[in-house]
Amino acid sequence: MNRARLIFALGMLAMAGGLRASTFDFTTPNGAKAVGGVDPVDAEALFTVTSNTITITLQNLEANPTEDAQVLDALTFQLNGQTIPGGASIDLSMSETEFIKVNSNETYTKVTSNLPSWNLSDKVVGSTVDFSFCNAEVTGTNCTSEDSKTSGGLPEGGIIGQSGSGSKFTNANSTILNSHSNPYIYEQAVFTITLTSGTFNTSQNSYTNLLFGYGDTSGEYEAITGQAPEPSSFWMMAAALALGLLAFKYRRTIRVKS
C-alpha cells in the first residue's frame, strides 16, 4: 500500500473508531405533534456514557410554544444487556438550569423557591433496566404517578422551550400564561445515573424504547417514541472528502518531487 492510501486508510479507521464513542442522542420524529395532533413538538435527549455514569441532557427544542401540551413531562427508556454487580446500586439525580414562571403579559420571571420536583426511578429485571423520569402519569411510559403541588392535580415543573422575540412567550395561550402548570424548567434538565460499582454499556444499541412524554391541561398525557439519528452523515462525508483530498494532494506532491 503506498503512503497516500495508508493516510486515507488510517483516517477512515479513525472515523470508524469515532462511531464507537459514548455520546449519542435520541430525538422526536420529524413532524411530531402534541396531544391532539395540533401543535408541533421537538425534543432531544443527549446521552454521554462513561464507565459508571450516564448523563442525559433533556432539551425541549420547541421554542415559543402555544400550549402546555408542547411541554415535556417525562422521559423513559430501557438499558438492555446490562450487568449489575452484586451489592451495587443505581443512584439517580436531576439538575435544572432554572425555573421560570410565564406571566399573563407573556414575559417570564425566574423562580427560586417552592420548586416542584420530578419522580426519578429505575427497575431492574434480569439484564434490563427501566428508567423513568417524570412529573406526570404518561400513557405508554413507566411513569405511574405525578408530582403536583396544585389543587387541580396538574403537574408543575415541565420543561418548556425557549421564549420568542423580546424574551416573551408571544404564542402562548392560557394553558401556559400564568397557568397552574407554572413554574416550568427553562429549556433543559440534566439527569445523572451512577452505578456504584461496575460499568454501563456504552453502545447506543443497548438503549431502547425511549419515550418523550407530553401532556395538556385536560389531564391527557401521551408519549412520543424517540428515534436515534444516524451518525451525522454530513460530517462523515465531509471528513471523508477532506481525507481523500489530503491523500490526493500527498500523492500529487510525491509525483511532482519524483
C-alpha positions in Angstrom: 0.0 0.0 0.0 1.5 3.4 -1.0 1.8 6.2 1.6 -1.2 8.1 0.2 -3.5 5.1 0.6 -2.2 4.5 4.0 -3.1 8.0 5.1 -6.6 7.6 3.8 -7.0 4.1 5.4 -5.8 5.4 8.8 -8.2 8.3 8.5 -11.1 6.0 7.8 -10.2 3.8 10.7 -10.1 6.8 13.0 -13.6 7.7 11.8 -14.9 4.2 12.4 -13.4 4.4 15.9 -15.3 7.6 16.5 -18.6 5.8 15.8 -18.0 3.8 18.9 -17.9 6.9 21.1 -20.1 7.0 24.1 -22.0 10.1 23.1 -25.3 9.7 21.2 -28.8 11.1 21.1 -32.5 10.5 20.5 -34.9 13.0 19.0 -38.6 13.3 18.4 -39.5 12.2 14.8 -39.9 14.9 12.1 -43.4 16.2 12.1 -44.2 15.0 15.7 -47.3 16.7 17.2 -48.5 17.4 20.7 -51.5 15.8 22.3 -54.5 16.2 20.0 -52.2 16.4 16.9 -52.3 20.2 16.5 -49.1 21.9 17.6 -45.5 20.6 16.8 -43.1 19.2 19.4 -39.4 18.9 19.2 -37.1 17.4 21.8 -33.7 15.8 22.2 -32.1 13.5 24.8 -28.3 13.6 24.6 -26.5 10.7 26.3 -23.0 10.8 27.5 -21.9 7.4 28.9 -18.7 6.9 30.8 -17.6 3.8 32.8 -20.1 4.1 35.6 -22.1 7.2 34.7 -24.8 8.1 32.3 -25.5 11.8 31.9 -28.7 12.7 29.9 -29.3 16.3 28.8 -33.0 16.5 28.0 -33.9 19.6 25.9 -37.2 21.0 24.8 -36.3 22.4 21.3 -39.8 23.7 20.5 -39.3 27.5 21.0 -42.1 29.9 21.9 -44.8 27.2 22.4 -48.5 27.8 22.1 -49.9 25.3 24.6 -48.9 23.3 27.7 -49.2 20.1 25.5 -45.8 21.2 24.0 -44.1 21.0 27.4 -42.0 17.9 28.3 -43.3 16.0 31.3 -41.4 12.7 31.0 -38.5 10.7 29.7 -38.3 6.9 29.9 -36.1 4.3 28.3 -34.6 0.8 28.7 -31.0 -0.2 29.1 -30.5 -3.8 27.8 -27.8 -6.4 28.4 -26.6 -4.6 31.5 -24.9 -6.4 34.3 -25.4 -5.0 37.8 -22.7 -6.4 40.1 -23.8 -7.9 43.4 -24.1 -5.2 46.1 -24.1 -2.4 43.5 -26.8 0.2 43.4 -28.0 2.8 40.9 -28.2 6.4 42.0 -30.3 8.9 40.2 -30.2 12.7 40.3 -31.6 15.7 38.4 -30.4 19.2 37.9 -32.0 22.2 36.2 -30.7 25.4 34.7 -33.5 27.5 36.1 -37.2 27.5 36.8 -39.4 30.2 35.4 -43.0 31.5 35.7 -44.7 32.6 32.4 -46.7 35.6 33.3 -50.0 36.8 31.9 -48.3 39.5 29.9 -46.2 36.9 28.1 -43.0 37.8 30.0 -41.3 35.4 32.3 -39.6 35.6 35.7 -37.1 33.4 37.4 -38.4 31.2 40.3 -36.1 30.2 43.1 -38.3 28.9 45.9 -41.0 26.2 46.4 -39.8 24.3 43.4 -41.5 21.2 42.1 -39.6 18.0 41.5 -39.7 15.1 39.1 -40.0 11.4 40.2 -36.8 9.5 39.3 -37.0 5.7 39.3 -35.4 2.6 38.0 -36.4 -1.1 37.8 -34.0 -3.9 37.2 -35.4 -7.1 35.6 -32.7 -9.6 34.8 -30.3 -7.8 32.5 -32.7 -5.0 31.6 -33.0 -1.7 33.5 -36.1 0.5 33.1 -35.5 4.2 33.8 -38.4 6.6 34.4 -38.0 10.4 34.8 -41.3 12.3 35.0 -43.6 14.8 36.8 -46.8 13.3 35.3 -48.5 10.0 34.7 -48.0 9.4 31.0 -49.8 6.8 28.9 -47.3 4.4 27.3 -44.5 5.0 29.7 -43.4 3.6 33.1 -44.5 6.9 34.7 -47.3 5.9 37.0 -47.5 8.9 39.4 -47.3 12.6 39.2 -45.7 15.1 41.4 -48.0 18.1 41.6 -48.5 20.9 44.2 -51.5 22.3 42.6 -55.1 21.8 43.7 -56.1 20.9 40.2 -53.8 18.0 40.0 -51.9 19.4 37.0 -48.2 18.7 37.0 -45.8 21.5 37.6 -42.1 21.7 36.5 -42.4 20.5 32.9 -39.6 21.5 30.6 -40.6 24.4 28.3 -38.8 25.6 25.2 -37.1 29.0 25.0 -39.1 32.2 24.7 -39.8 34.1 21.5 -38.6 37.5 20.4 -38.2 40.1 23.1 -37.8 37.4 25.7 -41.6 36.9 25.6 -43.8 33.8 25.0 -45.8 35.6 22.3 -47.5 32.5 21.1 -48.6 31.2 24.5 -52.3 30.7 25.3 -54.0 30.4 28.7 -52.7 26.9 29.3 -49.2 28.5 29.7 -49.7 32.1 30.7 -49.9 32.3 34.5 -51.4 28.7 34.5 -51.4 26.1 37.2 -48.6 24.3 35.4 -46.1 27.0 36.3 -43.3 27.1 37.2 -41.5 25.5 34.3 -38.0 24.3 33.9 -36.5 26.5 31.2 -35.2 24.7 28.2 -33.4 21.7 29.7 -32.7 19.4 32.6 -29.8 17.0 33.2 -30.3 13.5 34.6 -27.3 11.7 36.1 -27.3 7.9 36.6 -24.5 6.5 38.6 -23.6 2.8 39.1 -21.8 2.4 42.4 -19.7 -0.5 41.0 -19.3 -2.0 37.6 -19.7 -0.3 34.2 -22.5 0.8 31.9 -22.9 -0.4 28.4 -21.7 2.3 26.0 -23.3 1.0 22.8 -26.2 3.0 21.6 -27.9 -0.2 20.6 -28.3 -1.1 24.3 -30.6 1.9 24.8 -34.1 1.2 23.5 -37.8 2.1 23.8 -37.0 5.8 24.6 -40.2 7.8 25.0 -40.7 11.6 25.4 -43.8 12.3 27.5 -46.1 15.3 26.8 -49.4 16.3 28.3 -52.1 19.0 28.4 -54.3 20.7 30.9 -57.2 18.2 30.3 -55.0 15.6 32.0 -54.2 13.7 28.8 -50.5 12.6 28.9 -49.1 10.7 26.0 -45.7 9.5 24.8 -43.8 10.1 21.6 -41.2 7.5 20.6 -37.7 8.9 20.3 -35.7 7.9 17.3 -31.9 7.5 17.2 -30.5 9.6 14.3 -27.9 8.0 12.1 -24.4 9.3 12.8 -24.0 12.7 11.2 -23.7 11.6 7.5 -22.9 15.2 6.5 -19.8 15.4 8.8 -18.8 11.9 7.9 -18.9 12.7 4.2 -17.1 16.0 4.8 -14.3 14.2 6.8 -14.0 11.5 4.1 -13.8 14.2 1.4 -11.1 16.1 3.3 -9.1 12.9 3.9 -9.5 12.0 0.2 -8.3 15.4 -0.8 -5.4 15.2 1.6 -4.4 11.8 0.1 -4.7 13.2 -3.4 -2.6 16.2 -2.6 0.0 14.0 -0.9 0.2 11.7 -4.0 0.4 14.7 -6.3 3.2 16.2 -4.2 5.1 12.9 -4.4 4.7 12.8 -8.2 6.0 16.3 -8.5 9.0 15.6 -6.4 9.8 12.3 -8.1 
